Amino acid sequence: MTRTMVLGLLQTFGQMSGYEIQQKMQLSQTDKWAYVKPASIYHALKRMEKEGLVVLETIEQTGNRSKAIYNITLEGKKELERLVIKSFKESSVIFPAKLYTALTFMNESTKEEILNALEEQKLTIQTIYEEMKAGQKEKENFIDIPENVMLIFTNMYEQCELQLNFIKQINEKLLSQKKK
């Protein structure tokens, strides 16, 4: 995912430093769903430079700091296209494996512990939902959000709502059972 994001941002916005790529991702909340860590951006840039997918355009000096500015190459553009098509082919269904495993073995814990844990998860999902909404609003302050990007926001909201509903169903099931 890191390679696709870095190449895509360089293709879209032109030459940038690793820090600028990181800032673009954080500003649009992309780092939340793409699971790209800041260190992986720099690692990917170095590796892709060796592979000829990006080129080091310049190194800017600001006081004691230096900033490497990268640009995408023709080979990088071809790799981006390949990665995008590959991503469209892959299944986008992701099951909450940890939650499914916990449900399978839930008799090993008390109802109260499970309800407390589910409440924590619910709060986490609600926070993610609110952060995505804030990210959308922030993005709307700068640009008209393209329809393809709005599809992403809509799907993220629906995923959060789906999981919140699932947690609600588990809670209801637990509360309807006799005490353990």
Z-matrix of the N, CA and C atoms (Angstrom, degrees):
N
C 1 1.443
C 2 1.532 1 110.66
N 3 1.333 2 116.19 1 -36.66
C 4 1.464 3 119.93 2 -178.27
C 5 1.523 4 111.11 3 -60.32
N 6 1.334 5 116.33 4 -45.15
C 7 1.462 6 120.17 5 -179.06
C 8 1.529 7 110.74 6 -60.20
N 9 1.318 8 116.33 7 -44.37
C 10 1.460 9 120.89 8 -179.69
C 11 1.527 10 110.45 9 -62.82
N 12 1.319 11 116.83 10 -45.55
C 13 1.465 12 120.47 11 -178.60
C 14 1.533 13 110.91 12 -64.44
N 15 1.328 14 117.12 13 -45.91
C 16 1.465 15 120.04 14 -178.04
C 17 1.522 16 110.57 15 -64.41
N 18 1.325 17 116.81 16 -48.50
C 19 1.463 18 119.68 17 179.01
C 20 1.531 19 111.27 18 -62.92
N 21 1.314 20 116.84 19 -41.36
C 22 1.459 21 121.27 20 -179.64
C 23 1.521 22 112.17 21 -63.40
N 24 1.326 23 116.59 22 -42.10
C 25 1.463 24 119.64 23 179.56
C 26 1.530 25 111.20 24 -69.02
N 27 1.326 26 117.00 25 -38.58
C 28 1.464 27 119.45 26 176.27
C 29 1.527 28 110.76 27 -65.05
N 30 1.322 29 116.54 28 -39.05
C 31 1.467 30 120.74 29 178.48
C 32 1.532 31 110.68 30 -65.01
N 33 1.317 32 116.18 31 -41.92
C 34 1.465 33 121.49 32 -176.17
C 35 1.525 34 113.33 33 -75.17
N 36 1.342 35 116.10 34 -44.73
C 37 1.467 36 119.89 35 -171.55
C 38 1.530 37 114.53 36 -107.34
N 39 1.319 38 117.39 37 -5.95
C 40 1.460 39 119.33 38 -178.63
C 41 1.511 40 111.71 39 86.23
N 42 1.299 41 115.97 40 -166.58
C 43 1.464 42 120.56 41 -173.24
C 44 1.523 43 112.20 42 -61.83
N 45 1.345 44 114.24 43 138.73
C 46 1.462 45 121.37 44 -178.03
C 47 1.517 46 109.49 45 -152.78
N 48 1.321 47 114.47 46 164.12
C 49 1.467 48 121.52 47 172.37
C 50 1.531 49 108.21 48 -91.06
N 51 1.308 50 115.70 49 167.61
C 52 1.463 51 119.80 50 175.57
C 53 1.512 52 111.49 51 -59.49
N 54 1.329 53 116.24 52 -39.28
C 55 1.458 54 120.51 53 179.00
C 56 1.528 55 111.35 54 -63.74
N 57 1.321 56 116.80 55 -41.71
C 58 1.466 57 120.31 56 179.08
C 59 1.527 58 110.80 57 -65.02
N 60 1.326 59 117.22 58 -37.22
C 61 1.474 60 121.20 59 176.21
C 62 1.524 61 108.98 60 -62.49
N 63 1.318 62 116.00 61 -46.38
C 64 1.465 63 121.21 62 178.94
C 65 1.529 64 110.59 63 -59.13
N 66 1.327 65 117.68 64 -44.12
C 67 1.455 66 122.02 65 -179.84
C 68 1.522 67 111.79 66 -63.83
N 69 1.336 68 117.31 67 -41.58
C 70 1.477 69 121.13 68 177.73
C 71 1.528 70 109.65 69 -59.54
N 72 1.335 71 116.23 70 -43.37
C 73 1.456 72 120.11 71 -178.86
C 74 1.520 73 111.45 72 -66.51
N 75 1.322 74 116.87 73 -42.96
C 76 1.459 75 120.05 74 -179.20
C 77 1.522 76 111.60 75 -67.47
N 78 1.316 77 116.95 76 -40.71
C 79 1.457 78 121.26 77 -179.77
C 80 1.526 79 111.54 78 -59.97
N 81 1.318 80 116.72 79 -39.66
C 82 1.467 81 120.10 80 -177.85
C 83 1.535 82 112.61 81 -94.74
N 84 1.344 83 116.71 82 6.23
C 85 1.466 84 122.38 83 179.38
C 86 1.534 85 112.62 84 66.74
N 87 1.324 86 117.23 85 12.82
C 88 1.462 87 121.17 86 179.87
C 89 1.521 88 110.80 87 -62.49
N 90 1.328 89 116.88 88 -33.28
C 91 1.459 90 120.50 89 -178.89
C 92 1.527 91 111.90 90 -61.94
N 93 1.336 92 117.38 91 -21.99
C 94 1.469 93 120.89 92 -179.28
C 95 1.530 94 112.72 93 -72.79
N 96 1.338 95 116.85 94 -37.99
C 97 1.463 96 118.81 95 -176.88
C 98 1.519 97 112.95 96 -103.03
N 99 1.310 98 117.45 97 -19.35
C 100 1.468 99 119.43 98 -179.23
C 101 1.527 100 111.00 99 -88.12
N 102 1.326 101 116.63 100 -12.99
C 103 1.467 102 122.59 101 178.98
C 104 1.523 103 111.94 102 54.39
N 105 1.323 104 115.82 103 44.06
C 106 1.462 105 121.55 104 178.21
C 107 1.526 106 107.78 105 -100.56
N 108 1.309 107 116.17 106 119.34
C 109 1.458 108 122.19 107 177.74
C 110 1.524 109 109.30 108 -85.37
N 111 1.343 110 117.58 109 145.52
C 112 1.466 111 120.08 110 -178.94
C 113 1.532 112 113.58 111 -52.65
N 114 1.318 113 117.82 112 -43.91
C 115 1.474 114 120.11 113 -178.91
C 116 1.526 115 111.73 114 -61.71
N 117 1.334 116 116.70 115 -31.67
C 118 1.466 117 119.24 116 -178.72
C 119 1.526 118 111.56 117 -69.55
N 120 1.324 119 117.35 118 -25.05
C 121 1.470 120 121.24 119 177.84
C 122 1.526 121 109.35 120 -64.76
N 123 1.329 122 115.95 121 -48.18
C 124 1.466 123 120.50 122 -178.52
C 125 1.526 124 110.97 123 -66.48
N 126 1.313 125 116.17 124 -40.96
C 127 1.466 126 120.83 125 177.60
C 128 1.536 127 110.11 126 -61.34
N 129 1.335 128 116.02 127 -44.79
C 130 1.469 129 120.42 128 -179.80
C 131 1.531 130 110.94 129 -63.99
N 132 1.317 131 117.65 130 -41.29
C 133 1.467 132 120.30 131 179.43
C 134 1.527 133 110.98 132 -60.96
N 135 1.322 134 116.65 133 -45.71
C 136 1.475 135 120.54 134 179.58
C 137 1.523 136 110.78 135 -62.40
N 138 1.315 137 115.95 136 -45.29
C 139 1.464 138 120.50 137 -178.56
C 140 1.535 139 110.87 138 -65.69
N 141 1.335 140 116.15 139 -44.73
C 142 1.463 141 119.78 140 -178.95
C 143 1.528 142 111.52 141 -69.03
N 144 1.321 143 116.68 142 -26.94
C 145 1.469 144 119.27 143 174.40
C 146 1.533 145 109.63 144 -64.99
N 147 1.328 146 116.52 145 -43.79
C 148 1.473 147 121.25 146 178.03
C 149 1.527 148 110.83 147 -62.82
N 150 1.337 149 116.26 148 -33.09
C 151 1.469 150 121.39 149 -178.73
C 152 1.530 151 112.46 150 -83.71
N 153 1.322 152 117.32 151 -6.28
C 154 1.452 153 120.69 152 179.65
C 155 1.520 154 114.21 153 80.90
N 156 1.332 155 117.35 154 16.96
C 157 1.467 156 120.96 155 -179.71
C 158 1.530 157 111.71 156 -88.11
N 159 1.319 158 115.92 157 -27.28
C 160 1.465 159 121.78 158 173.76
C 161 1.523 160 107.28 159 -132.18
N 162 1.307 161 114.98 160 159.24
C 163 1.456 162 120.79 161 178.65
C 164 1.521 163 108.40 162 -127.34
N 165 1.337 164 115.23 163 140.20
C 166 1.454 165 120.79 164 175.11
C 167 1.521 166 107.17 165 -77.98
N 168 1.341 167 116.39 166 110.23
C 169 1.466 168 121.45 167 -176.91
C 170 1.525 169 111.29 168 -77.57
N 171 1.339 170 115.08 169 -46.27
C 172 1.458 171 119.28 170 -176.03
C 173 1.524 172 109.37 171 -162.94
N 174 1.313 173 114.70 172 164.21
C 175 1.461 174 120.51 173 171.98
C 176 1.519 175 106.28 174 -120.69
N 177 1.332 176 115.11 175 116.93
C 178 1.469 177 120.87 176 -179.25
C 179 1.521 178 109.18 177 -93.35
N 180 1.313 179 116.67 178 135.49
C 181 1.458 180 122.56 179 177.54
C 182 1.520 181 109.52 180 -101.37
N 183 1.323 182 116.67 181 128.83
C 184 1.455 183 122.52 182 173.94
C 185 1.524 184 106.21 183 -130.07
N 186 1.304 185 117.16 184 98.02
C 187 1.463 186 120.25 185 -176.07
C 188 1.515 187 109.37 186 64.38
N 189 1.325 188 116.59 187 -124.68
C 190 1.466 189 121.81 188 179.19
C 191 1.526 190 112.22 189 -88.15
N 192 1.307 191 116.92 190 -3.61
C 193 1.462 192 120.83 191 -176.60
C 194 1.516 193 111.06 192 -99.75
N 195 1.325 194 113.39 193 147.26
C 196 1.464 195 118.38 194 173.62
C 197 1.526 196 108.26 195 -122.35
N 198 1.317 197 115.08 196 147.50
C 199 1.460 198 121.10 197 -176.87
C 200 1.520 199 108.04 198 -129.07
N 201 1.341 200 115.02 199 117.83
C 202 1.463 201 120.97 200 178.90
C 203 1.522 202 108.80 201 -83.82
N 204 1.322 203 116.23 202 125.81
C 205 1.461 204 122.13 203 -179.02
C 206 1.529 205 108.18 204 -105.92
N 207 1.337 206 115.41 205 123.90
C 208 1.461 207 121.85 206 -176.98
C 209 1.525 208 111.10 207 -111.21
N 210 1.328 209 114.76 208 156.59
C 211 1.449 210 121.51 209 174.38
C 212 1.526 211 108.02 210 -137.85
N 213 1.312 212 116.49 211 152.57
C 214 1.460 213 121.44 212 179.39
C 215 1.533 214 109.32 213 -79.28
N 216 1.316 215 116.42 214 142.96
C 217 1.468 216 121.81 215 177.54
C 218 1.520 217 109.42 216 -97.72
N 219 1.323 218 116.41 217 174.66
C 220 1.463 219 121.01 218 175.51
C 221 1.530 220 109.93 219 -60.06
N 222 1.325 221 116.64 220 -41.56
C 223 1.473 222 120.19 221 176.63
C 224 1.525 223 110.91 222 -63.61
N 225 1.326 224 116.42 223 -36.20
C 226 1.463 225 121.23 224 177.26
C 227 1.516 226 111.80 225 -64.52
N 228 1.335 227 116.03 226 -38.75
C 229 1.464 228 120.39 227 177.52
C 230 1.525 229 110.38 228 -64.88
N 231 1.315 230 116.65 229 -39.74
C 232 1.472 231 120.29 230 177.52
C 233 1.529 232 110.53 231 -66.00
N 234 1.335 233 116.14 232 -40.66
C 235 1.466 234 120.23 233 178.64
C 236 1.528 235 110.60 234 -65.61
N 237 1.327 236 117.18 235 -40.01
C 238 1.463 237 120.82 236 177.58
C 239 1.522 238 109.83 237 -59.79
N 240 1.316 239 117.14 238 -46.41
C 241 1.466 240 120.20 239 179.12
C 242 1.529 241 110.59 240 -59.87
N 243 1.339 242 116.77 241 -42.45
C 244 1.464 243 121.03 242 179.52
C 245 1.538 244 110.43 243 -63.01
N 246 1.321 245 116.70 244 -43.73
C 247 1.469 246 121.03 245 -179.55
C 248 1.521 247 112.02 246 -66.21
N 249 1.332 248 117.13 247 -38.95
C 250 1.460 249 121.22 248 178.88
C 251 1.524 250 110.20 249 -63.38
N 252 1.329 251 116.99 250 -48.18
C 253 1.476 252 120.82 251 -179.94
C 254 1.522 253 110.01 252 -63.33
N 255 1.330 254 117.25 253 -40.96
C 256 1.474 255 121.21 254 177.68
C 257 1.527 256 110.40 255 -59.64
N 258 1.338 257 116.62 256 -41.86
C 259 1.465 258 120.45 257 -179.72
C 260 1.526 259 112.04 258 -66.79
N 261 1.337 260 116.89 259 -36.00
C 262 1.467 261 119.59 260 176.59
C 263 1.523 262 111.59 261 -64.97
N 264 1.327 263 117.62 262 -29.74
C 265 1.470 264 121.77 263 -178.67
C 266 1.523 265 112.94 264 -77.57
N 267 1.315 266 117.10 265 -29.01
C 268 1.462 267 121.22 266 -175.48
C 269 1.526 268 111.26 267 -73.67
N 270 1.327 269 115.42 268 147.08
C 271 1.461 270 120.40 269 177.51
C 272 1.523 271 109.69 270 -63.37
N 273 1.301 272 116.46 271 136.45
C 274 1.458 273 120.64 272 178.79
C 275 1.530 274 111.84 273 -101.55
N 276 1.322 275 116.62 274 6.97
C 277 1.457 276 120.24 275 177.82
C 278 1.526 277 108.54 276 -82.75
N 279 1.317 278 115.22 277 121.96
C 280 1.459 279 121.00 278 178.43
C 281 1.522 280 107.47 279 -124.63
N 282 1.315 281 115.05 280 120.70
C 283 1.457 282 119.81 281 -179.72
C 284 1.522 283 110.04 282 -88.63
N 285 1.337 284 117.19 283 144.12
C 286 1.463 285 120.31 284 176.83
C 287 1.535 286 109.83 285 -76.93
N 288 1.329 287 115.72 286 78.04
C 289 1.467 288 122.37 287 -172.26
C 290 1.527 289 113.13 288 -56.93
N 291 1.322 290 117.50 289 -41.12
C 292 1.469 291 119.95 290 -179.51
C 293 1.528 292 110.82 291 -63.75
N 294 1.320 293 116.18 292 -41.35
C 295 1.464 294 119.72 293 179.43
C 296 1.528 295 110.29 294 -67.61
N 297 1.330 296 116.99 295 -41.98
C 298 1.462 297 120.16 296 178.07
C 299 1.532 298 111.22 297 -62.13
N 300 1.316 299 116.68 298 -40.20
C 301 1.466 300 120.74 299 178.51
C 302 1.522 301 109.78 300 -65.51
N 303 1.320 302 116.73 301 -43.90
C 304 1.469 303 120.40 302 178.53
C 305 1.525 304 111.07 303 -60.92
N 306 1.331 305 116.85 304 -41.10
C 307 1.468 306 119.87 305 177.74
C 308 1.524 307 111.57 306 -63.60
N 309 1.316 308 116.07 307 -37.79
C 310 1.462 309 120.55 308 179.97
C 311 1.526 310 111.44 309 -61.08
N 312 1.335 311 115.71 310 -39.10
C 313 1.461 312 120.38 311 -175.14
C 314 1.525 313 112.86 312 -113.50
N 315 1.325 314 116.98 313 27.73
C 316 1.456 315 120.73 314 -174.86
C 317 1.522 316 114.02 315 -66.46
N 318 1.306 317 117.78 316 -18.15
C 319 1.470 318 120.03 317 179.98
C 320 1.525 319 111.86 318 -70.13
N 321 1.327 320 116.72 319 -6.41
C 322 1.464 321 120.99 320 178.78
C 323 1.529 322 111.54 321 -86.33
N 324 1.319 323 117.83 322 -2.20
C 325 1.466 324 122.34 323 -179.61
C 326 1.522 325 109.50 324 -128.42
N 327 1.327 326 115.80 325 164.90
C 328 1.461 327 119.29 326 178.01
C 329 1.522 328 109.50 327 -82.55
N 330 1.308 329 114.57 328 156.35
C 331 1.464 330 120.95 329 178.79
C 332 1.529 331 110.04 330 -58.64
N 333 1.325 332 116.59 331 -41.07
C 334 1.460 333 120.88 332 -178.55
C 335 1.532 334 111.17 333 -62.88
N 336 1.334 335 117.46 334 -43.50
C 337 1.462 336 120.87 335 178.87
C 338 1.533 337 110.99 336 -62.86
N 339 1.313 338 115.21 337 -41.13
C 340 1.475 339 119.86 338 -179.52
C 341 1.525 340 110.02 339 -66.31
N 342 1.331 341 117.00 340 -45.55
C 343 1.469 342 120.23 341 179.20
C 344 1.532 343 111.54 342 -60.76
N 345 1.329 344 117.18 343 -39.66
C 346 1.467 345 121.24 344 177.74
C 347 1.536 346 110.55 345 -65.34
N 348 1.322 347 116.18 346 -42.75
C 349 1.464 348 120.34 347 179.83
C 350 1.526 349 110.66 348 -65.35
N 351 1.325 350 116.70 349 -40.88
C 352 1.466 351 120.33 350 178.42
C 353 1.531 352 111.32 351 -64.90
N 354 1.318 353 116.34 352 -35.26
C 355 1.468 354 120.19 353 177.30
C 356 1.531 355 109.93 354 -64.68
N 357 1.338 356 116.71 355 -40.43
C 358 1.468 357 120.14 356 176.68
C 359 1.523 358 110.67 357 -61.52
N 360 1.343 359 115.80 358 -44.97
C 361 1.460 360 119.66 359 -179.95
C 362 1.529 361 110.35 360 -62.93
N 363 1.322 362 116.33 361 -41.31
C 364 1.467 363 121.43 362 179.11
C 365 1.533 364 110.18 363 -58.93
N 366 1.318 365 116.65 364 -45.19
C 367 1.463 366 121.18 365 179.52
C 368 1.532 367 111.15 366 -64.06
N 369 1.321 368 116.56 367 -39.09
C 370 1.465 369 120.98 368 178.05
C 371 1.524 370 110.44 369 -62.85
N 372 1.328 371 116.96 370 -45.83
C 373 1.467 372 121.00 371 179.96
C 374 1.523 373 110.29 372 -64.74
N 375 1.326 374 117.34 373 -41.01
C 376 1.463 375 120.50 374 177.99
C 377 1.529 376 111.23 375 -62.81
N 378 1.326 377 116.81 376 -37.14
C 379 1.467 378 121.10 377 176.83
C 380 1.521 379 110.27 378 -64.57
N 381 1.318 380 116.58 379 -45.30
C 382 1.468 381 120.98 380 177.96
C 383 1.528 382 109.42 381 -58.78
N 384 1.313 383 116.18 382 -46.40
C 385 1.466 384 122.01 383 179.67
C 386 1.528 385 110.30 384 -56.49
N 387 1.325 386 116.22 385 -48.30
C 388 1.463 387 121.17 386 -178.86
C 389 1.528 388 111.40 387 -65.50
N 390 1.341 389 117.11 388 -38.07
C 391 1.466 390 120.59 389 178.08
C 392 1.529 391 110.89 390 -65.53
N 393 1.322 392 116.92 391 -38.75
C 394 1.461 393 120.24 392 178.66
C 395 1.533 394 110.17 393 -66.53
N 396 1.332 395 116.72 394 -41.00
C 397 1.468 396 120.49 395 177.03
C 398 1.536 397 110.26 396 -61.58
N 399 1.334 398 115.99 397 -43.17
C 400 1.463 399 120.30 398 178.78
C 401 1.529 400 110.09 399 -64.69
N 402 1.335 401 116.54 400 -39.73
C 403 1.459 402 120.82 401 177.69
C 404 1.517 403 111.85 402 -61.93
N 405 1.327 404 115.87 403 -40.47
C 406 1.462 405 120.22 404 178.02
C 407 1.527 406 109.89 405 -63.89
N 408 1.322 407 116.35 406 -46.69
C 409 1.471 408 119.89 407 -179.76
C 410 1.527 409 110.95 408 -62.13
N 411 1.330 410 116.77 409 -41.01
C 412 1.466 411 121.37 410 178.43
C 413 1.520 412 110.33 411 -61.33
N 414 1.314 413 115.54 412 -44.08
C 415 1.466 414 120.21 413 179.77
C 416 1.532 415 110.46 414 -63.88
N 417 1.338 416 116.37 415 -39.03
C 418 1.470 417 120.77 416 179.63
C 419 1.526 418 111.92 417 -64.22
N 420 1.342 419 117.36 418 -23.60
C 421 1.466 420 120.58 419 177.40
C 422 1.524 421 111.80 420 -69.56
N 423 1.335 422 116.73 421 -23.74
C 424 1.462 423 120.88 422 -175.11
C 425 1.516 424 114.02 423 -106.43
N 426 1.338 425 115.90 424 -33.72
C 427 1.466 426 119.15 425 -175.40
C 428 1.521 427 110.73 426 -144.95
N 429 1.324 428 115.49 427 161.42
C 430 1.460 429 120.05 428 166.63
C 431 1.523 430 105.18 429 -79.49
N 432 1.310 431 115.99 430 120.85
C 433 1.463 432 119.66 431 -174.99
C 434 1.520 433 109.37 432 -72.31
N 435 1.339 434 116.84 433 124.12
C 436 1.468 435 119.86 434 179.17
C 437 1.532 436 111.32 435 -61.94
N 438 1.315 437 116.11 436 153.47
C 439 1.469 438 121.15 437 -177.83
C 440 1.523 439 112.10 438 -57.77
N 441 1.352 440 117.65 439 -38.65
C 442 1.463 441 119.32 440 -179.28
C 443 1.527 442 111.13 441 -64.81
N 444 1.319 443 117.62 442 -34.01
C 445 1.464 444 120.64 443 178.12
C 446 1.529 445 110.11 444 -74.54
N 447 1.325 446 117.78 445 -35.19
C 448 1.467 447 120.84 446 176.07
C 449 1.524 448 110.81 447 -62.37
N 450 1.329 449 116.50 448 -33.15
C 451 1.472 450 119.75 449 175.32
C 452 1.525 451 110.42 450 -60.03
N 453 1.328 452 116.68 451 -37.99
C 454 1.469 453 120.77 452 178.69
C 455 1.521 454 109.85 453 -63.19
N 456 1.338 455 116.61 454 -50.12
C 457 1.461 456 119.90 455 -179.99
C 458 1.528 457 110.86 456 -58.57
N 459 1.310 458 117.24 457 -46.66
C 460 1.462 459 121.28 458 -179.43
C 461 1.523 460 111.07 459 -58.87
N 462 1.320 461 116.60 460 -44.08
C 463 1.465 462 120.19 461 -179.80
C 464 1.532 463 111.36 462 -65.91
N 465 1.328 464 117.33 463 -39.74
C 466 1.466 465 120.04 464 178.64
C 467 1.529 466 110.71 465 -62.66
N 468 1.327 467 116.39 466 -42.89
C 469 1.465 468 119.22 467 179.08
C 470 1.529 469 110.49 468 -62.84
N 471 1.327 470 116.22 469 -43.05
C 472 1.466 471 120.10 470 179.63
C 473 1.527 472 111.62 471 -64.71
N 474 1.336 473 117.27 472 -36.93
C 475 1.466 474 120.67 473 177.23
C 476 1.530 475 110.29 474 -63.75
N 477 1.320 476 116.46 475 -43.75
C 478 1.470 477 119.99 476 177.95
C 479 1.526 478 110.76 477 -62.45
N 480 1.324 479 116.01 478 -45.48
C 481 1.468 480 120.29 479 -179.90
C 482 1.528 481 111.13 480 -63.08
N 483 1.321 482 117.20 481 -38.51
C 484 1.462 483 121.89 482 178.14
C 485 1.529 484 110.40 483 -61.67
N 486 1.336 485 116.67 484 -46.37
C 487 1.464 486 119.86 485 -179.64
C 488 1.527 487 111.52 486 -68.32
N 489 1.322 488 117.20 487 -37.98
C 490 1.461 489 119.50 488 177.29
C 491 1.530 490 110.83 489 -63.13
N 492 1.307 491 116.61 490 -39.31
C 493 1.464 492 120.84 491 176.88
C 494 1.532 493 110.77 492 -64.93
N 495 1.337 494 116.81 493 -40.73
C 496 1.467 495 120.88 494 179.00
C 497 1.533 496 110.08 495 -62.82
N 498 1.320 497 117.10 496 -43.22
C 499 1.465 498 120.90 497 178.26
C 500 1.524 499 110.21 498 -63.18
N 501 1.317 500 116.60 499 -39.75
C 502 1.464 501 121.00 500 177.27
C 503 1.531 502 110.41 501 -60.41
N 504 1.328 503 116.89 502 -43.42
C 505 1.475 504 120.95 503 178.61
C 506 1.529 505 111.44 504 -62.77
N 507 1.319 506 116.65 505 -41.42
C 508 1.474 507 120.20 506 178.66
C 509 1.523 508 109.49 507 -64.28
N 510 1.331 509 116.66 508 -44.59
C 511 1.470 510 120.99 509 177.95
C 512 1.523 511 111.01 510 -57.79
N 513 1.326 512 116.24 511 -47.70
C 514 1.460 513 120.45 512 -179.09
C 515 1.521 514 111.14 513 -61.12
N 516 1.313 515 116.67 514 -41.33
C 517 1.468 516 121.65 515 179.37
C 518 1.529 517 110.06 516 -63.54
N 519 1.321 518 115.54 517 -44.81
C 520 1.475 519 119.61 518 179.45
C 521 1.520 520 111.61 519 -64.25
N 522 1.319 521 116.80 520 -42.76
C 523 1.455 522 120.64 521 -177.71
C 524 1.537 523 112.36 522 -69.83
N 525 1.320 524 116.96 523 -24.93
C 526 1.469 525 120.23 524 179.36
C 527 1.534 526 112.12 525 -82.83
N 528 1.335 527 116.65 526 -14.46
C 529 1.469 528 120.26 527 179.51
C 530 1.519 529 110.55 528 -81.95
N 531 1.327 530 114.45 529 156.64
C 532 1.458 531 119.48 530 176.12
C 533 1.518 532 108.79 531 -67.35
N 534 1.337 533 115.56 532 157.04
C 535 1.475 534 120.49 533 -179.55
C 536 1.517 535 109.98 534 -60.95
N 537 1.347 536 114.46 535 144.69
C 538 1.472 537 121.20 536 179.34
C 539 1.504 538 109.60 537 -89.10
